Amino acid sequence: MHPTTVSFATLLFTLILFPSLSSANLDSGKNAVRVPLKRSWPVTHGSSGSGDNPTPGLVNARSLRAHLKWTDKKYRSTFTAYQSNTGSSHPLAPPSVPPRQSREAERKRRASLEEYSNLPGFARESVAARSSSVPGAISLTEENGDMWIGAISVGSPPQNFTVVFDTGSSDILLPSASCNSTCDGHNRYDPSQSTTSVNLNQTFSLTYGDGSSAVGELYSDDVLIGGYEAVNQTLGAAVTYSANFQAPTFNSDGLLGLGFPQISVYGQPPVFQTLTSDGAVPESLFGITLSSVSGKSELMIGATDTDMYNQSSVVHVSVSLAAYWQIRMDGLTRPGLNNSGEVVIANTTSYAEAIIDTGTTLIVTSDDNAQKYYADVPGAELVPSLGSGVWSVPCDSIGSILPSITFGGQAFAVSSSTFNLGQVSDNSTNCVAGLAGGGSDYYIIGDVFLQNVYTVFDVGNSRVGFAKLA
């Protein structure tokens, strides 16, 4: 069989999960898994103070640059997957989505595929008998002070892995037992040791914007996530990892997407859709709250945690197009300076589209929109050394230009503590602001906003809910 070659990319994710059964708990009424989270800020070295005027830390320039580049590659790649799956371009995709590769990069990719096809066990048959597993709960903890690592179990008997959870992609990728030295430092998936593993006899090449790739084979196997089992879930077992996934740069073993099937690189249902179709979760949704305050962050699988938000403030917005968690944004404004009127970047007549992405830190939009946002702010300036579209403003005035974003007719304010990413450099009086250009006319809504609300990703009703925190 000819290999299936697809494009894919990932980013420096800010939300990752790790299991510790002792501190997770179940919602007694709905059998939903409540997962406490801690929050680590990967693009800031640290800060002190509290309230609306925290003392800024120092921005981590290297992490911020990498984060923005990976975000761009991720969306280019998933736009390509959408086109492959549906036969048409995504309405938000730029005119030319496929990344350009050098001849040398293409030669290396083909060589990797040829090498892979000659590996022992390429056509290995797997036993399809399915065994049951007892649902459990997962708890989340911090890994190395930079990211959030989480875990899933795959196969029978279970093999344990740490993965990145991301609402902006849709596939599971793990290192294979047959992987070369590029997978060193990671736990590896061994399909021959799982009685529920089935070789789908398809290869894949996940090609990145920089020409590097991950190459491997597709399997189906049982995946246990948060106490729930996704039976016969498609996953990719890589036999080579690009630099973006290699240890110690990438601390988790692999990644797991929570988007819709239309952006699946494998062209298969994502794990949460499998759980839903199998009736494994009490409700087809998951809720997330993020906070820099210890003990206030949480992921709820199969329900929402009503103790975490003001129930009377809940608004729901239908997904515009099932692919990303894409919804209509009713408005984005900020206060005017010197008693001038508010600055309106988007309103109901703008027909602005927003993608809600737990895997992105900033609010990202077009250069024109960002220019409009900072136009009359004294001392505001682009900081190209930190990445495309990054802006800084004087630290002592950043609290005066905080955005308010409206969804479903409800305005939600962004706090200074989340909008201020830290000082540009040592002894600088400017701080990096949480809204950046470098994107397109749509908006990617990341953790700068999401830390200020409770967010519900409602798969069953294809909608996103927001509520004010309790």
VENCOR-V41221 format. One record per residue. N is the residue number from 1. RES is the residue in one letter. OMEGA is omega in whole degrees, 0 to 359 (999 if undefined). Layout:
N,RES,OMEGA / N,RES,OMEGA
This chain:
1,M,178 / 2,H,181 / 3,P,173 / 4,T,182 / 5,T,184 / 6,V,179 / 7,S,180 / 8,F,174 / 9,A,177 / 10,T,184 / 11,L,177 / 12,L,188 / 13,F,180 / 14,T,180 / 15,L,180 / 16,I,189 / 17,L,179 / 18,F,188 / 19,P,170 / 20,S,193 / 21,L,187 / 22,S,186 / 23,S,174 / 24,A,178 / 25,N,183 / 26,L,172 / 27,D,189 / 28,S,182 / 29,G,188 / 30,K,183 / 31,N,178 / 32,A,181 / 33,V,176 / 34,R,186 / 35,V,178 / 36,P,181 / 37,L,164 / 38,K,185 / 39,R,175 / 40,S,183 / 41,W,189 / 42,P,183 / 43,V,178 / 44,T,181 / 45,H,178 / 46,G,179 / 47,S,178 / 48,S,182 / 49,G,181 / 50,S,178 / 51,G,185 / 52,D,183 / 53,N,179 / 54,P,174 / 55,T,185 / 56,P,170 / 57,G,179 / 58,L,182 / 59,V,176 / 60,N,188 / 61,A,182 / 62,R,180 / 63,S,181 / 64,L,178 / 65,R,180 / 66,A,181 / 67,H,181 / 68,L,178 / 69,K,181 / 70,W,177 / 71,T,179 / 72,D,180 / 73,K,181 / 74,K,183 / 75,Y,175 / 76,R,183 / 77,S,180 / 78,T,170 / 79,F,178 / 80,T,178 / 81,A,178 / 82,Y,180 / 83,Q,179 / 84,S,184 / 85,N,187 / 86,T,182 / 87,G,178 / 88,S,180 / 89,S,174 / 90,H,183 / 91,P,181 / 92,L,185 / 93,A,174 / 94,P,185 / 95,P,182 / 96,S,185 / 97,V,187 / 98,P,179 / 99,P,178 / 100,R,182 / 101,Q,176 / 102,S,178 / 103,R,180 / 104,E,178 / 105,A,179 / 106,E,178 / 107,R,180 / 108,K,179 / 109,R,180 / 110,R,178 / 111,A,178 / 112,S,178 / 113,L,180 / 114,E,178 / 115,E,181 / 116,Y,183 / 117,S,179 / 118,N,181 / 119,L,175 / 120,P,176 / 121,G,182 / 122,F,181 / 123,A,183 / 124,R,175 / 125,E,180 / 126,S,178 / 127,V,186 / 128,A,180 / 129,A,184 / 130,R,175 / 131,S,181 / 132,S,175 / 133,S,182 / 134,V,180 / 135,P,176 / 136,G,180 / 137,A,176 / 138,I,175 / 139,S,187 / 140,L,179 / 141,T,186 / 142,E,180 / 143,E,175 / 144,N,175 / 145,G,183 / 146,D,187 / 147,M,176 / 148,W,182 / 149,I,179 / 150,G,188 / 151,A,169 / 152,I,172 / 153,S,182 / 154,V,172 / 155,G,179 / 156,S,357 / 157,P,187 / 158,P,171 / 159,Q,189 / 160,N,181 / 161,F,168 / 162,T,184 / 163,V,171 / 164,V,175 / 165,F,187 / 166,D,179 / 167,T,181 / 168,G,175 / 169,S,192 / 170,S,187 / 171,D,173 / 172,I,176 / 173,L,179 / 174,L,174 / 175,P,180 / 176,S,173 / 177,A,179 / 178,S,183 / 179,C,179 / 180,N,186 / 181,S,179 / 182,T,179 / 183,C,179 / 184,D,181 / 185,G,179 / 186,H,169 / 187,N,186 / 188,R,179 / 189,Y,180 / 190,D,183 / 191,P,181 / 192,S,180 / 193,Q,180 / 194,S,180 / 195,T,180 / 196,T,182 / 197,S,176 / 198,V,176 / 199,N,181 / 200,L,177 / 201,N,174 / 202,Q,174 / 203,T,178 / 204,F,171 / 205,S,179 / 206,L,189 / 207,T,184 / 208,Y,181 / 209,G,180 / 210,D,178 / 211,G,177 / 212,S,184 / 213,S,168 / 214,A,185 / 215,V,180 / 216,G,186 / 217,E,179 / 218,L,176 / 219,Y,163 / 220,S,179 / 221,D,180 / 222,D,183 / 223,V,178 / 224,L,182 / 225,I,177 / 226,G,179 / 227,G,181 / 228,Y,184 / 229,E,172 / 230,A,186 / 231,V,177 / 232,N,180 / 233,Q,177 / 234,T,177 / 235,L,178 / 236,G,176 / 237,A,187 / 238,A,174 / 239,V,170 / 240,T,179 / 241,Y,173 / 242,S,182 / 243,A,182 / 244,N,182 / 245,F,186 / 246,Q,174 / 247,A,2 / 248,P,180 / 249,T,181 / 250,F,189 / 251,N,180 / 252,S,182 / 253,D,184 / 254,G,181 / 255,L,182 / 256,L,183 / 257,G,181 / 258,L,176 / 259,G,183 / 260,F,183 / 261,P,185 / 262,Q,177 / 263,I,175 / 264,S,177 / 265,V,180 / 266,Y,183 / 267,G,184 / 268,Q,180 / 269,P,175 / 270,P,188 / 271,V,182 / 272,F,175 / 273,Q,176 / 274,T,178 / 275,L,181 / 276,T,182 / 277,S,178 / 278,D,182 / 279,G,186 / 280,A,182 / 281,V,182 / 282,P,174 / 283,E,183 / 284,S,179 / 285,L,172 / 286,F,182 / 287,G,182 / 288,I,166 / 289,T,181 / 290,L,180 / 291,S,174 / 292,S,178 / 293,V,182 / 294,S,177 / 295,G,183 / 296,K,181 / 297,S,187 / 298,E,169 / 299,L,177 / 300,M,182 / 301,I,176 / 302,G,179 / 303,A,171 / 304,T,179 / 305,D,186 / 306,T,176 / 307,D,187 / 308,M,185 / 309,Y,177 / 310,N,187 / 311,Q,181 / 312,S,183 / 313,S,186 / 314,V,171 / 315,V,178 / 316,H,178 / 317,V,182 / 318,S,175 / 319,V,183 / 320,S,182 / 321,L,183 / 322,A,178 / 323,A,167 / 324,Y,169 / 325,W,187 / 326,Q,182 / 327,I,177 / 328,R,176 / 329,M,185 / 330,D,181 / 331,G,171 / 332,L,182 / 333,T,170 / 334,R,179 / 335,P,172 / 336,G,180 / 337,L,177 / 338,N,176 / 339,N,175 / 340,S,180 / 341,G,182 / 342,E,178 / 343,V,183 / 344,V,178 / 345,I,178 / 346,A,175 / 347,N,185 / 348,T,179 / 349,T,179 / 350,S,183 / 351,Y,182 / 352,A,177 / 353,E,181 / 354,A,175 / 355,I,182 / 356,I,193 / 357,D,178 / 358,T,181 / 359,G,178 / 360,T,182 / 361,T,189 / 362,L,162 / 363,I,186 / 364,V,179 / 365,T,182 / 366,S,176 / 367,D,180 / 368,D,179 / 369,N,179 / 370,A,178 / 371,Q,179 / 372,K,182 / 373,Y,186 / 374,Y,192 / 375,A,186 / 376,D,181 / 377,V,180 / 378,P,178 / 379,G,178 / 380,A,181 / 381,E,174 / 382,L,178 / 383,V,184 / 384,P,182 / 385,S,180 / 386,L,180 / 387,G,182 / 388,S,174 / 389,G,182 / 390,V,180 / 391,W,171 / 392,S,176 / 393,V,177 / 394,P,184 / 395,C,184 / 396,D,179 / 397,S,184 / 398,I,178 / 399,G,181 / 400,S,183 / 401,I,183 / 402,L,182 / 403,P,169 / 404,S,183 / 405,I,184 / 406,T,174 / 407,F,177 / 408,G,180 / 409,G,181 / 410,Q,179 / 411,A,178 / 412,F,183 / 413,A,174 / 414,V,184 / 415,S,177 / 416,S,183 / 417,S,177 / 418,T,181 / 419,F,180 / 420,N,183 / 421,L,178 / 422,G,180 / 423,Q,179 / 424,V,180 / 425,S,177 / 426,D,177 / 427,N,177 / 428,S,175 / 429,T,177 / 430,N,178 / 431,C,180 / 432,V,180 / 433,A,189 / 434,G,174 / 435,L,184 / 436,A,171 / 437,G,179 / 438,G,181 / 439,G,180 / 440,S,185 / 441,D,174 / 442,Y,183 / 443,Y,169 / 444,I,184 / 445,I,184 / 446,G,190 / 447,D,175 / 448,V,176 / 449,F,189 / 450,L,176 / 451,Q,183 / 452,N,184 / 453,V,166 / 454,Y,185 / 455,T,179 / 456,V,176 / 457,F,187 / 458,D,183 / 459,V,185 / 460,G,181 / 461,N,178 / 462,S,181 / 463,R,176 / 464,V,177 / 465,G,175 / 466,F,176 / 467,A,176 / 468,K,182 / 469,L,179 / 470,A,999
